[in-house]
Amino acid sequence: MKGNYFFGTRDVTMTADAMRSLFQYGVPGWLDAMLDQPTGIVVKSNLSQLAQESDRIFLDGLQTDSVCD
């Protein structure tokens, strides 16, 4: 992590589709694009854990049943 934050050695490359998804749909859209074609340091990540945590953080608040009641 020291290299990622202090020495500029992080590899955060992504495709144009992933970047577009990030700006249009936020983190869930970016993650979907990266799951289709992982690049950079994301290749070494635990993608299933990222997907689970992203769903928990970003999608749990969108339960329409509790909003409509």
All heavy atoms as TSV, in Angstrom:
chain	resi	resn	atom	element	x	y	z
A	1	MET	N	N	0.819	-1.190	0.000
A	1	MET	CA	C	0.000	0.000	0.000
A	1	MET	C	C	0.862	1.253	0.000
A	1	MET	O	O	0.436	2.272	-0.524
A	1	MET	CB	C	-0.947	0.003	1.183
A	1	MET	CG	C	-2.040	-1.011	1.008
A	1	MET	SD	S	-3.531	-0.905	1.994
A	1	MET	CE	C	-3.894	0.722	2.308
A	2	LYS	N	N	2.034	1.171	0.577
A	2	LYS	CA	C	2.896	2.343	0.621
A	2	LYS	C	C	3.183	2.841	-0.794
A	2	LYS	O	O	3.124	4.039	-1.062
A	2	LYS	CB	C	4.194	1.983	1.340
A	2	LYS	CG	C	5.161	3.126	1.463
A	2	LYS	CD	C	6.326	2.824	2.384
A	2	LYS	CE	C	7.065	1.579	2.002
A	2	LYS	NZ	N	8.292	1.367	2.761
A	3	GLY	N	N	3.437	1.918	-1.724
A	3	GLY	CA	C	3.694	2.308	-3.105
A	3	GLY	C	C	2.474	2.902	-3.771
A	3	GLY	O	O	2.576	3.850	-4.543
A	4	ASN	N	N	1.310	2.349	-3.460
A	4	ASN	CA	C	0.071	2.851	-4.064
A	4	ASN	C	C	-0.210	4.295	-3.697
A	4	ASN	O	O	-0.673	5.075	-4.522
A	4	ASN	CB	C	-1.115	1.998	-3.639
A	4	ASN	CG	C	-1.120	0.643	-4.302
A	4	ASN	OD1	O	-0.474	0.440	-5.308
A	4	ASN	ND2	N	-1.840	-0.282	-3.724
A	5	TYR	N	N	0.034	4.662	-2.463
A	5	TYR	CA	C	-0.362	5.984	-1.991
A	5	TYR	C	C	0.763	7.016	-1.964
A	5	TYR	O	O	0.505	8.205	-2.082
A	5	TYR	CB	C	-0.995	5.871	-0.606
A	5	TYR	CG	C	-2.308	5.147	-0.666
A	5	TYR	CD1	C	-2.420	3.836	-0.250
A	5	TYR	CD2	C	-3.438	5.765	-1.187
A	5	TYR	CE1	C	-3.632	3.168	-0.327
A	5	TYR	CE2	C	-4.648	5.103	-1.273
A	5	TYR	CZ	C	-4.733	3.807	-0.837
A	5	TYR	OH	O	-5.920	3.149	-0.928
A	6	PHE	N	N	2.013	6.567	-1.800
A	6	PHE	CA	C	3.093	7.524	-1.626
A	6	PHE	C	C	4.070	7.598	-2.801
A	6	PHE	O	O	4.719	8.612	-2.990
A	6	PHE	CB	C	3.867	7.228	-0.344
A	6	PHE	CG	C	3.018	7.335	0.884
A	6	PHE	CD1	C	2.748	6.225	1.656
A	6	PHE	CD2	C	2.474	8.556	1.250
A	6	PHE	CE1	C	1.953	6.333	2.797
A	6	PHE	CE2	C	1.682	8.671	2.382
A	6	PHE	CZ	C	1.425	7.547	3.156
A	7	PHE	N	N	4.172	6.527	-3.583
A	7	PHE	CA	C	5.182	6.508	-4.640
A	7	PHE	C	C	4.579	6.485	-6.048
A	7	PHE	O	O	5.305	6.369	-7.022
A	7	PHE	CB	C	6.129	5.319	-4.452
A	7	PHE	CG	C	6.850	5.355	-3.137
A	7	PHE	CD1	C	6.724	4.312	-2.238
A	7	PHE	CD2	C	7.649	6.437	-2.791
A	7	PHE	CE1	C	7.381	4.342	-1.024
A	7	PHE	CE2	C	8.304	6.479	-1.582
A	7	PHE	CZ	C	8.183	5.432	-0.690
A	8	GLY	N	N	3.276	6.563	-6.163
A	8	GLY	CA	C	2.638	6.631	-7.474
A	8	GLY	C	C	2.772	5.366	-8.297
A	8	GLY	O	O	2.800	5.425	-9.523
A	9	THR	N	N	2.838	4.214	-7.644
A	9	THR	CA	C	3.018	2.963	-8.378
A	9	THR	C	C	1.713	2.202	-8.581
A	9	THR	O	O	1.728	1.092	-9.067
A	9	THR	CB	C	4.006	2.047	-7.640
A	9	THR	OG1	O	3.508	1.792	-6.328
A	9	THR	CG2	C	5.382	2.670	-7.558
A	10	ARG	N	N	0.586	2.802	-8.233
A	10	ARG	CA	C	-0.682	2.089	-8.369
A	10	ARG	C	C	-1.048	1.939	-9.844
A	10	ARG	O	O	-0.750	2.789	-10.667
A	10	ARG	CB	C	-1.786	2.769	-7.592
A	10	ARG	CG	C	-2.112	4.158	-8.052
A	10	ARG	CD	C	-3.152	4.789	-7.125
A	10	ARG	NE	N	-3.390	6.153	-7.452
A	10	ARG	CZ	C	-2.767	7.192	-6.915
A	10	ARG	NH1	N	-1.879	6.984	-5.973
A	10	ARG	NH2	N	-3.030	8.415	-7.284
A	11	ASP	N	N	-1.713	0.849	-10.137
A	11	ASP	CA	C	-2.114	0.523	-11.502
A	11	ASP	C	C	-3.633	0.508	-11.546
A	11	ASP	O	O	-4.263	-0.496	-11.243
A	11	ASP	CB	C	-1.538	-0.841	-11.885
A	11	ASP	CG	C	-1.900	-1.258	-13.287
A	11	ASP	OD1	O	-2.402	-0.414	-14.067
A	11	ASP	OD2	O	-1.684	-2.437	-13.617
A	12	VAL	N	N	-4.233	1.624	-11.860
A	12	VAL	CA	C	-5.692	1.747	-11.841
A	12	VAL	C	C	-6.260	1.908	-13.250
A	12	VAL	O	O	-7.221	2.619	-13.454
A	12	VAL	CB	C	-6.145	2.921	-10.944
A	12	VAL	CG1	C	-5.885	2.616	-9.498
A	12	VAL	CG2	C	-5.459	4.214	-11.354
A	13	THR	N	N	-5.646	1.221	-14.200
A	13	THR	CA	C	-6.124	1.319	-15.577
A	13	THR	C	C	-7.510	0.707	-15.703
A	13	THR	O	O	-7.887	-0.196	-14.952
A	13	THR	CB	C	-5.169	0.595	-16.531
A	13	THR	OG1	O	-5.081	-0.777	-16.136
A	13	THR	CG2	C	-3.799	1.216	-16.521
A	14	MET	N	N	-8.281	1.233	-16.655
A	14	MET	CA	C	-9.606	0.676	-16.937
A	14	MET	C	C	-9.971	0.995	-18.373
A	14	MET	O	O	-9.416	1.913	-18.978
A	14	MET	CB	C	-10.654	1.201	-15.965
A	14	MET	CG	C	-10.900	2.692	-16.006
A	14	MET	SD	S	-12.063	3.246	-14.750
A	14	MET	CE	C	-10.991	3.379	-13.338
A	15	THR	N	N	-10.905	0.237	-18.886
A	15	THR	CA	C	-11.348	0.449	-20.257
A	15	THR	C	C	-12.225	1.696	-20.333
A	15	THR	O	O	-12.701	2.206	-19.310
A	15	THR	CB	C	-12.161	-0.754	-20.749
A	15	THR	OG1	O	-13.349	-0.862	-19.958
A	15	THR	CG2	C	-11.356	-2.051	-20.657
A	16	ALA	N	N	-12.468	2.153	-21.542
A	16	ALA	CA	C	-13.355	3.305	-21.740
A	16	ALA	C	C	-14.767	2.971	-21.255
A	16	ALA	O	O	-15.453	3.820	-20.675
A	16	ALA	CB	C	-13.378	3.716	-23.204
A	17	ASP	N	N	-15.204	1.736	-21.464
A	17	ASP	CA	C	-16.536	1.327	-20.989
A	17	ASP	C	C	-16.623	1.384	-19.468
A	17	ASP	O	O	-17.641	1.800	-18.915
A	17	ASP	CB	C	-16.880	-0.088	-21.469
A	17	ASP	CG	C	-17.215	-0.133	-22.946
A	17	ASP	OD1	O	-17.605	0.912	-23.500
A	17	ASP	OD2	O	-17.086	-1.223	-23.533
A	18	ALA	N	N	-15.568	0.971	-18.783
A	18	ALA	CA	C	-15.560	1.018	-17.324
A	18	ALA	C	C	-15.605	2.457	-16.824
A	18	ALA	O	O	-16.332	2.780	-15.886
A	18	ALA	CB	C	-14.336	0.299	-16.768
A	19	MET	N	N	-14.856	3.331	-17.470
A	19	MET	CA	C	-14.855	4.743	-17.078
A	19	MET	C	C	-16.226	5.368	-17.337
A	19	MET	O	O	-16.758	6.100	-16.504
A	19	MET	CB	C	-13.773	5.496	-17.849
A	19	MET	CG	C	-13.665	6.948	-17.458
A	19	MET	SD	S	-13.098	7.211	-15.771
A	19	MET	CE	C	-11.361	6.987	-15.977
A	20	ARG	N	N	-16.812	5.058	-18.476
A	20	ARG	CA	C	-18.144	5.578	-18.802
A	20	ARG	C	C	-19.180	5.076	-17.793
A	20	ARG	O	O	-20.024	5.837	-17.318
A	20	ARG	CB	C	-18.524	5.125	-20.219
A	20	ARG	CG	C	-19.652	5.872	-20.832
A	20	ARG	CD	C	-19.885	5.484	-22.291
A	20	ARG	NE	N	-18.689	5.682	-23.117
A	20	ARG	CZ	C	-17.971	4.702	-23.685
A	20	ARG	NH1	N	-18.348	3.445	-23.538
A	20	ARG	NH2	N	-16.916	4.948	-24.402
A	21	SER	N	N	-19.090	3.808	-17.441
A	21	SER	CA	C	-20.020	3.234	-16.464
A	21	SER	C	C	-19.869	3.885	-15.102
A	21	SER	O	O	-20.847	4.104	-14.395
A	21	SER	CB	C	-19.789	1.725	-16.342
A	21	SER	OG	O	-20.122	1.077	-17.538
A	22	LEU	N	N	-18.634	4.202	-14.727
A	22	LEU	CA	C	-18.388	4.868	-13.453
A	22	LEU	C	C	-19.098	6.213	-13.405
A	22	LEU	O	O	-19.763	6.544	-12.418
A	22	LEU	CB	C	-16.891	5.051	-13.231
A	22	LEU	CG	C	-16.477	5.816	-11.984
A	22	LEU	CD1	C	-16.897	5.064	-10.727
A	22	LEU	CD2	C	-14.970	6.034	-11.992
A	23	PHE	N	N	-18.994	6.991	-14.474
A	23	PHE	CA	C	-19.609	8.315	-14.480
A	23	PHE	C	C	-21.123	8.259	-14.655
A	23	PHE	O	O	-21.838	9.097	-14.120
A	23	PHE	CB	C	-18.985	9.197	-15.558
A	23	PHE	CG	C	-17.604	9.648	-15.191
A	23	PHE	CD1	C	-16.510	9.226	-15.915
A	23	PHE	CD2	C	-17.391	10.481	-14.105
A	23	PHE	CE1	C	-15.230	9.639	-15.571
A	23	PHE	CE2	C	-16.120	10.894	-13.752
A	23	PHE	CZ	C	-15.034	10.473	-14.487
A	24	GLN	N	N	-21.632	7.270	-15.388
A	24	GLN	CA	C	-23.073	7.181	-15.612
A	24	GLN	C	C	-23.813	6.499	-14.468
A	24	GLN	O	O	-24.912	6.911	-14.110
A	24	GLN	CB	C	-23.369	6.426	-16.913
A	24	GLN	CG	C	-23.066	7.227	-18.146
A	24	GLN	CD	C	-23.414	6.463	-19.416
A	24	GLN	OE1	O	-23.429	5.238	-19.446
A	24	GLN	NE2	N	-23.696	7.201	-20.464
A	25	TYR	N	N	-23.228	5.445	-13.901
A	25	TYR	CA	C	-23.951	4.612	-12.941
A	25	TYR	C	C	-23.275	4.508	-11.575
A	25	TYR	O	O	-23.756	3.787	-10.712
A	25	TYR	CB	C	-24.149	3.211	-13.514
A	25	TYR	CG	C	-24.802	3.226	-14.873
A	25	TYR	CD1	C	-24.086	2.897	-16.012
A	25	TYR	CD2	C	-26.133	3.608	-15.011
A	25	TYR	CE1	C	-24.689	2.927	-17.257
A	25	TYR	CE2	C	-26.732	3.635	-16.258
A	25	TYR	CZ	C	-26.005	3.303	-17.369
A	25	TYR	OH	O	-26.599	3.335	-18.606
A	26	GLY	N	N	-22.147	5.169	-11.396
A	26	GLY	CA	C	-21.469	5.117	-10.116
A	26	GLY	C	C	-20.710	3.812	-9.913
A	26	GLY	O	O	-20.405	3.087	-10.859
A	27	VAL	N	N	-20.438	3.515	-8.667
A	27	VAL	CA	C	-19.639	2.338	-8.317
A	27	VAL	C	C	-20.285	1.032	-8.797
A	27	VAL	O	O	-19.589	0.169	-9.335
A	27	VAL	CB	C	-19.346	2.297	-6.803
A	27	VAL	CG1	C	-18.693	0.990	-6.401
A	27	VAL	CG2	C	-18.460	3.475	-6.412
A	28	PRO	N	N	-21.612	0.839	-8.642
A	28	PRO	CA	C	-22.188	-0.421	-9.137
A	28	PRO	C	C	-21.977	-0.623	-10.641
A	28	PRO	O	O	-21.664	-1.725	-11.089
A	28	PRO	CB	C	-23.676	-0.298	-8.793
A	28	PRO	CG	C	-23.707	0.616	-7.614
A	28	PRO	CD	C	-22.613	1.609	-7.879
A	29	GLY	N	N	-22.107	0.428	-11.434
A	29	GLY	CA	C	-21.882	0.309	-12.875
A	29	GLY	C	C	-20.430	0.038	-13.205
A	29	GLY	O	O	-20.105	-0.766	-14.083
A	30	TRP	N	N	-19.527	0.718	-12.484
A	30	TRP	CA	C	-18.100	0.489	-12.679
A	30	TRP	C	C	-17.735	-0.947	-12.351
A	30	TRP	O	O	-17.002	-1.600	-13.100
A	30	TRP	CB	C	-17.292	1.445	-11.802
A	30	TRP	CG	C	-15.828	1.151	-11.792
A	30	TRP	CD1	C	-14.918	1.530	-12.720
A	30	TRP	CD2	C	-15.118	0.405	-10.802
A	30	TRP	NE1	N	-13.669	1.068	-12.370
A	30	TRP	CE2	C	-13.775	0.378	-11.199
A	30	TRP	CE3	C	-15.496	-0.236	-9.628
A	30	TRP	CZ2	C	-12.798	-0.275	-10.456
A	30	TRP	CZ3	C	-14.521	-0.885	-8.887
A	30	TRP	CH2	C	-13.189	-0.902	-9.298
A	31	LEU	N	N	-18.270	-1.462	-11.243
A	31	LEU	CA	C	-17.957	-2.828	-10.838
A	31	LEU	C	C	-18.465	-3.829	-11.860
A	31	LEU	O	O	-17.774	-4.794	-12.195
A	31	LEU	CB	C	-18.523	-3.124	-9.453
A	31	LEU	CG	C	-18.170	-4.482	-8.874
A	31	LEU	CD1	C	-16.664	-4.676	-8.793
A	31	LEU	CD2	C	-18.798	-4.650	-7.507
A	32	ASP	N	N	-19.656	-3.614	-12.394
A	32	ASP	CA	C	-20.169	-4.505	-13.438
A	32	ASP	C	C	-19.236	-4.533	-14.642
A	32	ASP	O	O	-18.946	-5.595	-15.190
A	32	ASP	CB	C	-21.568	-4.078	-13.881
A	32	ASP	CG	C	-22.643	-4.472	-12.890
A	32	ASP	OD1	O	-22.382	-5.335	-12.031
A	32	ASP	OD2	O	-23.754	-3.914	-12.983
A	33	ALA	N	N	-18.767	-3.364	-15.054
A	33	ALA	CA	C	-17.849	-3.297	-16.194
A	33	ALA	C	C	-16.521	-3.975	-15.870
A	33	ALA	O	O	-15.949	-4.676	-16.717
A	33	ALA	CB	C	-17.621	-1.846	-16.598
A	34	MET	N	N	-16.035	-3.791	-14.664
A	34	MET	CA	C	-14.765	-4.404	-14.283
A	34	MET	C	C	-14.890	-5.919	-14.121
A	34	MET	O	O	-13.932	-6.650	-14.365
A	34	MET	CB	C	-14.227	-3.786	-12.997
A	34	MET	CG	C	-13.773	-2.345	-13.163
A	34	MET	SD	S	-12.515	-2.105	-14.434
A	34	MET	CE	C	-11.038	-2.478	-13.529
A	35	LEU	N	N	-16.059	-6.384	-13.727
A	35	LEU	CA	C	-16.265	-7.831	-13.638
A	35	LEU	C	C	-16.243	-8.455	-15.033
A	35	LEU	O	O	-15.788	-9.581	-15.208
A	35	LEU	CB	C	-17.586	-8.151	-12.938
A	35	LEU	CG	C	-17.619	-7.875	-11.437
A	35	LEU	CD1	C	-19.038	-8.024	-10.905
A	35	LEU	CD2	C	-16.672	-8.783	-10.690
A	36	ASP	N	N	-16.731	-7.698	-16.022
A	36	ASP	CA	C	-16.712	-8.200	-17.401
A	36	ASP	C	C	-15.296	-8.245	-17.959
A	36	ASP	O	O	-14.949	-9.171	-18.688
A	36	ASP	CB	C	-17.574	-7.314	-18.311
A	36	ASP	CG	C	-19.053	-7.447	-18.018
A	36	ASP	OD1	O	-19.446	-8.455	-17.398
A	36	ASP	OD2	O	-19.812	-6.539	-18.408
A	37	GLN	N	N	-14.494	-7.238	-17.641
A	37	GLN	CA	C	-13.134	-7.153	-18.176
A	37	GLN	C	C	-12.221	-6.473	-17.154
A	37	GLN	O	O	-11.929	-5.281	-17.264
A	37	GLN	CB	C	-13.136	-6.372	-19.483
A	37	GLN	CG	C	-11.818	-6.384	-20.200
A	37	GLN	CD	C	-11.903	-5.659	-21.534
A	37	GLN	OE1	O	-12.952	-5.189	-21.946
A	37	GLN	NE2	N	-10.777	-5.560	-22.207
A	38	PRO	N	N	-11.754	-7.235	-16.145
A	38	PRO	CA	C	-10.897	-6.632	-15.125
A	38	PRO	C	C	-9.552	-6.205	-15.702
A	38	PRO	O	O	-8.986	-6.898	-16.542
A	38	PRO	CB	C	-10.734	-7.730	-14.079
A	38	PRO	CG	C	-11.162	-8.989	-14.719
A	38	PRO	CD	C	-12.009	-8.638	-15.898
A	39	THR	N	N	-9.080	-5.042	-15.269
A	39	THR	CA	C	-7.783	-4.537	-15.714
A	39	THR	C	C	-7.039	-3.961	-14.514
A	39	THR	O	O	-7.624	-3.695	-13.473
A	39	THR	CB	C	-7.951	-3.422	-16.767
A	39	THR	OG1	O	-8.748	-2.375	-16.210
A	39	THR	CG2	C	-8.599	-3.930	-18.035
A	40	GLY	N	N	-5.760	-3.754	-14.684
A	40	GLY	CA	C	-4.947	-3.134	-13.642
A	40	GLY	C	C	-4.929	-3.938	-12.359
A	40	GLY	O	O	-4.988	-5.164	-12.357
A	41	ILE	N	N	-4.879	-3.228	-11.259
A	41	ILE	CA	C	-4.782	-3.862	-9.947
A	41	ILE	C	C	-6.057	-4.628	-9.573
A	41	ILE	O	O	-6.040	-5.505	-8.720
A	41	ILE	CB	C	-4.406	-2.820	-8.879
A	41	ILE	CG1	C	-3.795	-3.497	-7.667
A	41	ILE	CG2	C	-5.584	-1.949	-8.518
A	41	ILE	CD1	C	-3.089	-2.541	-6.739
A	42	VAL	N	N	-7.159	-4.324	-10.231
A	42	VAL	CA	C	-8.433	-5.003	-9.951
A	42	VAL	C	C	-8.330	-6.490	-10.266
A	42	VAL	O	O	-9.006	-7.308	-9.656
A	42	VAL	CB	C	-9.587	-4.336	-10.725
A	42	VAL	CG1	C	-10.887	-5.093	-10.571
A	42	VAL	CG2	C	-9.754	-2.906	-10.262
A	43	VAL	N	N	-7.451	-6.859	-11.190
A	43	VAL	CA	C	-7.264	-8.267	-11.547
A	43	VAL	C	C	-6.882	-9.086	-10.316
A	43	VAL	O	O	-7.293	-10.234	-10.169
A	43	VAL	CB	C	-6.188	-8.404	-12.654
A	43	VAL	CG1	C	-5.816	-9.840	-12.895
A	43	VAL	CG2	C	-6.672	-7.745	-13.930
A	44	LYS	N	N	-6.124	-8.479	-9.420
A	44	LYS	CA	C	-5.649	-9.184	-8.220
A	44	LYS	C	C	-6.642	-9.094	-7.057
A	44	LYS	O	O	-6.409	-9.650	-6.004
A	44	LYS	CB	C	-4.310	-8.606	-7.774
A	44	LYS	CG	C	-3.205	-8.797	-8.781
A	44	LYS	CD	C	-1.930	-8.162	-8.302
A	44	LYS	CE	C	-0.838	-8.277	-9.340
A	44	LYS	NZ	N	0.394	-7.623	-8.906
A	45	SER	N	N	-7.745	-8.383	-7.245
A	45	SER	CA	C	-8.717	-8.191	-6.168
A	45	SER	C	C	-9.658	-9.374	-6.061
A	45	SER	O	O	-9.856	-10.124	-7.007
A	45	SER	CB	C	-9.544	-6.931	-6.436
A	45	SER	OG	O	-8.726	-5.805	-6.484
A	46	ASN	N	N	-10.275	-9.500	-4.902
A	46	ASN	CA	C	-11.313	-10.497	-4.690
A	46	ASN	C	C	-12.619	-9.897	-5.217
A	46	ASN	O	O	-13.312	-9.159	-4.509
A	46	ASN	CB	C	-11.411	-10.838	-3.205
A	46	ASN	CG	C	-12.428	-11.910	-2.913
A	46	ASN	OD1	O	-13.300	-12.194	-3.718
A	46	ASN	ND2	N	-12.305	-12.514	-1.747
A	47	LEU	N	N	-12.930	-10.189	-6.470
A	47	LEU	CA	C	-14.056	-9.543	-7.139
A	47	LEU	C	C	-15.399	-9.931	-6.535
A	47	LEU	O	O	-16.309	-9.105	-6.485
A	47	LEU	CB	C	-14.022	-9.863	-8.633
A	47	LEU	CG	C	-12.794	-9.316	-9.360
A	47	LEU	CD1	C	-12.793	-9.767	-10.811
A	47	LEU	CD2	C	-12.716	-7.818	-9.262
A	48	SER	N	N	-15.517	-11.142	-6.036
A	48	SER	CA	C	-16.793	-11.524	-5.409
A	48	SER	C	C	-17.008	-10.745	-4.109
A	48	SER	O	O	-18.124	-10.344	-3.798
A	48	SER	CB	C	-16.861	-13.032	-5.161
A	48	SER	OG	O	-15.861	-13.444	-4.268
A	49	GLN	N	N	-15.936	-10.494	-3.359
A	49	GLN	CA	C	-16.060	-9.681	-2.149
A	49	GLN	C	C	-16.420	-8.241	-2.508
A	49	GLN	O	O	-17.264	-7.626	-1.857
A	49	GLN	CB	C	-14.768	-9.704	-1.342
A	49	GLN	CG	C	-14.858	-8.873	-0.078
A	49	GLN	CD	C	-13.559	-8.836	0.710
A	49	GLN	OE1	O	-12.568	-9.440	0.316
A	49	GLN	NE2	N	-13.568	-8.148	1.816
A	50	LEU	N	N	-15.798	-7.695	-3.536
A	50	LEU	CA	C	-16.142	-6.344	-3.985
A	50	LEU	C	C	-17.612	-6.256	-4.379
A	50	LEU	O	O	-18.301	-5.298	-4.039
A	50	LEU	CB	C	-15.273	-5.938	-5.178
A	50	LEU	CG	C	-13.864	-5.485	-4.884
A	50	LEU	CD1	C	-13.093	-5.292	-6.186
A	50	LEU	CD2	C	-13.866	-4.204	-4.091
A	51	ALA	N	N	-18.097	-7.265	-5.095
A	51	ALA	CA	C	-19.500	-7.274	-5.527
A	51	ALA	C	C	-20.434	-7.352	-4.325
A	51	ALA	O	O	-21.437	-6.630	-4.258
A	51	ALA	CB	C	-19.753	-8.430	-6.486
A	52	GLN	N	N	-20.130	-8.209	-3.359
A	52	GLN	CA	C	-20.975	-8.341	-2.163
A	52	GLN	C	C	-21.013	-7.043	-1.370
A	52	GLN	O	O	-22.074	-6.596	-0.942
A	52	GLN	CB	C	-20.464	-9.475	-1.270
A	52	GLN	CG	C	-20.763	-10.847	-1.777
A	52	GLN	CD	C	-20.165	-11.916	-0.862
A	52	GLN	OE1	O	-19.277	-11.659	-0.067
A	52	GLN	NE2	N	-20.675	-13.132	-0.996
A	53	GLU	N	N	-19.858	-6.438	-1.156
A	53	GLU	CA	C	-19.816	-5.204	-0.373
A	53	GLU	C	C	-20.469	-4.047	-1.108
A	53	GLU	O	O	-21.148	-3.226	-0.502
A	53	GLU	CB	C	-18.381	-4.877	0.005
A	53	GLU	CG	C	-17.820	-5.861	1.010
A	53	GLU	CD	C	-16.411	-5.529	1.456
A	53	GLU	OE1	O	-15.927	-4.415	1.179
A	53	GLU	OE2	O	-15.787	-6.396	2.088
A	54	SER	N	N	-20.306	-4.001	-2.419
A	54	SER	CA	C	-20.947	-2.959	-3.213
A	54	SER	C	C	-22.460	-3.089	-3.150
A	54	SER	O	O	-23.174	-2.096	-2.964
A	54	SER	CB	C	-20.467	-3.044	-4.668
A	54	SER	OG	O	-21.153	-2.126	-5.457
A	55	ASP	N	N	-22.969	-4.308	-3.279
A	55	ASP	CA	C	-24.416	-4.532	-3.172
A	55	ASP	C	C	-24.934	-4.116	-1.802
A	55	ASP	O	O	-25.964	-3.463	-1.694
A	55	ASP	CB	C	-24.761	-5.998	-3.424
A	55	ASP	CG	C	-24.623	-6.399	-4.872
A	55	ASP	OD1	O	-24.462	-5.494	-5.728
A	55	ASP	OD2	O	-24.663	-7.615	-5.155
A	56	ARG	N	N	-24.199	-4.486	-0.763
A	56	ARG	CA	C	-24.620	-4.155	0.598
A	56	ARG	C	C	-24.637	-2.643	0.819
A	56	ARG	O	O	-25.576	-2.093	1.392
A	56	ARG	CB	C	-23.690	-4.824	1.615
A	56	ARG	CG	C	-24.068	-4.571	3.064
A	56	ARG	CD	C	-23.134	-5.294	4.022
A	56	ARG	NE	N	-21.737	-5.000	3.815
A	56	ARG	CZ	C	-21.099	-3.920	4.278
A	56	ARG	NH1	N	-21.755	-3.035	4.979
A	56	ARG	NH2	N	-19.818	-3.748	4.057
A	57	ILE	N	N	-23.634	-1.962	0.328
A	57	ILE	CA	C	-23.518	-0.519	0.566
A	57	ILE	C	C	-24.456	0.287	-0.327
A	57	ILE	O	O	-25.148	1.187	0.132
A	57	ILE	CB	C	-22.063	-0.063	0.347
A	57	ILE	CG1	C	-21.168	-0.667	1.421
A	57	ILE	CG2	C	-21.962	1.452	0.350
A	57	ILE	CD1	C	-19.692	-0.538	1.141
A	58	PHE	N	N	-24.489	-0.023	-1.616
A	58	PHE	CA	C	-25.188	0.831	-2.565
A	58	PHE	C	C	-26.612	0.389	-2.877
A	58	PHE	O	O	-27.426	1.212	-3.285
A	58	PHE	CB	C	-24.400	0.932	-3.873
A	58	PHE	CG	C	-23.101	1.653	-3.703
A	58	PHE	CD1	C	-21.916	0.953	-3.600
A	58	PHE	CD2	C	-23.068	3.029	-3.613
A	58	PHE	CE1	C	-20.711	1.621	-3.433
A	58	PHE	CE2	C	-21.880	3.708	-3.439
A	58	PHE	CZ	C	-20.700	2.998	-3.345
A	59	LEU	N	N	-26.934	-0.883	-2.728
A	59	LEU	CA	C	-28.248	-1.349	-3.158
A	59	LEU	C	C	-29.223	-1.630	-2.022
A	59	LEU	O	O	-30.421	-1.661	-2.249
A	59	LEU	CB	C	-28.103	-2.597	-4.040
A	59	LEU	CG	C	-27.270	-2.385	-5.302
A	59	LEU	CD1	C	-27.187	-3.677	-6.097
A	59	LEU	CD2	C	-27.835	-1.272	-6.165
A	60	ASP	N	N	-28.751	-1.817	-0.792
A	60	ASP	CA	C	-29.668	-2.099	0.316
A	60	ASP	C	C	-30.604	-0.931	0.594
A	60	ASP	O	O	-31.721	-1.117	1.040
A	60	ASP	CB	C	-28.906	-2.470	1.587
A	60	ASP	CG	C	-28.487	-3.925	1.604
A	60	ASP	OD1	O	-28.939	-4.675	0.711
A	60	ASP	OD2	O	-27.727	-4.314	2.492
A	61	GLY	N	N	-30.177	0.275	0.332
A	61	GLY	CA	C	-31.021	1.439	0.571
A	61	GLY	C	C	-32.094	1.648	-0.472
A	61	GLY	O	O	-32.919	2.533	-0.350
A	62	LEU	N	N	-32.123	0.811	-1.498
A	62	LEU	CA	C	-33.079	0.982	-2.592
A	62	LEU	C	C	-34.245	0.003	-2.512
A	62	LEU	O	O	-34.838	-0.327	-3.512
A	62	LEU	CB	C	-32.362	0.814	-3.934
A	62	LEU	CG	C	-31.269	1.823	-4.221
A	62	LEU	CD1	C	-30.599	1.512	-5.551
A	62	LEU	CD2	C	-31.828	3.232	-4.248
A	63	GLN	N	N	-34.595	-0.444	-1.331
A	63	GLN	CA	C	-35.709	-1.367	-1.186
A	63	GLN	C	C	-37.015	-0.578	-1.302
A	63	GLN	O	O	-37.367	0.210	-0.442
A	63	GLN	CB	C	-35.625	-2.089	0.154
A	63	GLN	CG	C	-34.393	-2.949	0.270
A	63	GLN	CD	C	-34.225	-3.530	1.654
A	63	GLN	OE1	O	-34.990	-3.227	2.572
A	63	GLN	NE2	N	-33.227	-4.363	1.828
A	64	THR	N	N	-37.740	-0.790	-2.390
A	64	THR	CA	C	-38.911	0.004	-2.671
A	64	THR	C	C	-40.078	-0.303	-1.727
A	64	THR	O	O	-40.918	0.538	-1.485
A	64	THR	CB	C	-39.372	-0.202	-4.119
A	64	THR	OG1	O	-39.608	-1.602	-4.337
A	64	THR	CG2	C	-38.343	0.330	-5.078
A	65	ASP	N	N	-40.144	-1.514	-1.168
A	65	ASP	CA	C	-41.247	-1.860	-0.265
A	65	ASP	C	C	-41.263	-0.947	0.968
A	65	ASP	O	O	-42.302	-0.469	1.377
A	65	ASP	CB	C	-41.141	-3.319	0.195
A	65	ASP	CG	C	-41.374	-4.290	-0.952
A	65	ASP	OD1	O	-41.969	-3.863	-1.975
A	65	ASP	OD2	O	-40.936	-5.442	-0.854
A	66	SER	N	N	-40.095	-0.701	1.535
A	66	SER	CA	C	-40.051	0.119	2.751
A	66	SER	C	C	-40.274	1.608	2.445
A	66	SER	O	O	-40.756	2.344	3.272
A	66	SER	CB	C	-38.714	-0.073	3.477
A	66	SER	OG	O	-37.656	0.331	2.640
A	67	VAL	N	N	-39.952	2.044	1.243
A	67	VAL	CA	C	-40.118	3.435	0.864
A	67	VAL	C	C	-41.594	3.745	0.617
A	67	VAL	O	O	-42.100	4.806	0.981
A	67	VAL	CB	C	-39.277	3.775	-0.400
A	67	VAL	CG1	C	-39.575	5.171	-0.892
A	67	VAL	CG2	C	-37.814	3.610	-0.088
A	68	CYS	N	N	-42.316	2.817	0.023
A	68	CYS	CA	C	-43.721	3.061	-0.347
A	68	CYS	C	C	-44.673	2.925	0.830
A	68	CYS	O	O	-45.781	3.428	0.783
A	68	CYS	CB	C	-44.138	2.084	-1.449
A	68	CYS	SG	S	-43.259	2.378	-3.006
A	69	ASP	N	N	-44.263	2.243	1.886
A	69	ASP	CA	C	-45.171	2.034	3.025
A	69	ASP	C	C	-45.281	3.233	3.914
A	69	ASP	O	O	-44.576	4.107	4.037
A	69	ASP	CB	C	-44.708	0.837	3.866
A	69	ASP	CG	C	-44.893	-0.470	3.091
A	69	ASP	OD1	O	-45.685	-0.484	2.132
A	69	ASP	OD2	O	-44.231	-1.454	3.454
